[in-house]
Amino acid sequence: MSAYLAAEPLHGHPVVLERSRTGLGAYAPDHPGCVAMGPTVAVTLERMAGDIAAHLAGMCEDGEPIPEPSASVAIVRPAASRGESSV
């Protein structure tokens, strides 16, 4: 069984989700200051998408070049979490 959950790396604007006691927080490493919070993954990602869109629109209005995403994301599941021996 593959260690990757995604068949191939995902490309786009990476967003990191972190759980808290009250929901989730998210930030975009390529877009400093773009953050969102929400009660569910879906709500948090929807808010994050809006924040990134607003950030990119502001960059366009200011005549700044839109950077390509600097990262690709792949989900890796360690052998131990799949019930396989890591030895």
C-alpha positions in Angstrom: 0.0 0.0 0.0 1.3 3.4 -0.9 2.3 5.9 1.8 0.6 8.7 -0.1 -3.1 9.3 0.2 -3.2 11.5 -2.9 -2.3 9.8 -6.2 -0.1 12.7 -7.2 1.0 16.0 -5.6 -1.7 18.6 -5.5 -0.9 22.0 -7.0 -2.4 25.3 -6.1 -2.3 27.7 -3.1 -1.4 25.6 -0.1 -3.4 26.1 3.0 -2.5 24.7 6.4 -5.4 23.7 8.7 -4.9 23.5 12.5 -7.5 22.2 14.9 -8.2 24.1 18.1 -10.6 23.6 21.0 -13.2 25.8 19.2 -12.8 24.8 15.6 -10.1 25.3 13.0 -7.7 27.9 11.9 -6.0 28.2 8.5 -3.2 30.1 7.0 -1.6 30.3 3.5 2.2 30.1 3.6 2.4 31.9 0.2 0.2 34.8 1.3 1.3 36.3 4.6 -1.6 37.7 6.6 -4.2 35.5 4.9 -5.8 33.6 7.7 -9.3 32.2 8.4 -11.1 30.5 11.2 -14.2 28.4 11.2 -16.2 25.6 13.0 -15.7 23.0 10.2 -13.1 22.2 7.5 -15.6 23.3 4.8 -16.4 26.6 6.3 -12.7 27.4 7.1 -11.6 26.5 3.6 -14.4 28.6 2.0 -13.4 31.6 4.1 -9.7 30.9 3.2 -10.5 30.8 -0.5 -12.2 34.2 -0.1 -9.3 35.7 1.8 -6.8 34.5 -0.9 -9.0 35.8 -3.7 -9.2 39.2 -2.0 -5.4 39.2 -1.4 -4.8 38.4 -5.1 -7.3 41.1 -6.2 -5.5 43.6 -4.1 -2.1 42.6 -5.6 -3.6 43.1 -9.0 -5.0 46.6 -8.1 -1.6 47.6 -6.8 0.1 46.4 -10.0 2.0 43.7 -8.2 2.8 40.4 -10.0 0.8 37.4 -8.9 3.3 34.8 -7.6 3.1 31.2 -8.6 2.4 28.9 -5.6 5.7 28.0 -4.0 4.7 24.6 -2.8 3.1 21.4 -3.8 1.2 19.4 -1.2 1.0 15.6 -0.8 -0.6 13.8 2.1 1.7 11.2 3.6 0.5 8.6 6.0 3.3 6.9 8.1 3.4 3.1 8.1 2.6 3.0 11.8 -0.7 4.8 11.2 -1.7 2.2 8.5 -1.2 -0.7 10.8 2.1 -1.7 9.2 5.4 -2.3 10.8 7.8 0.6 10.4 10.8 -1.8 10.9 
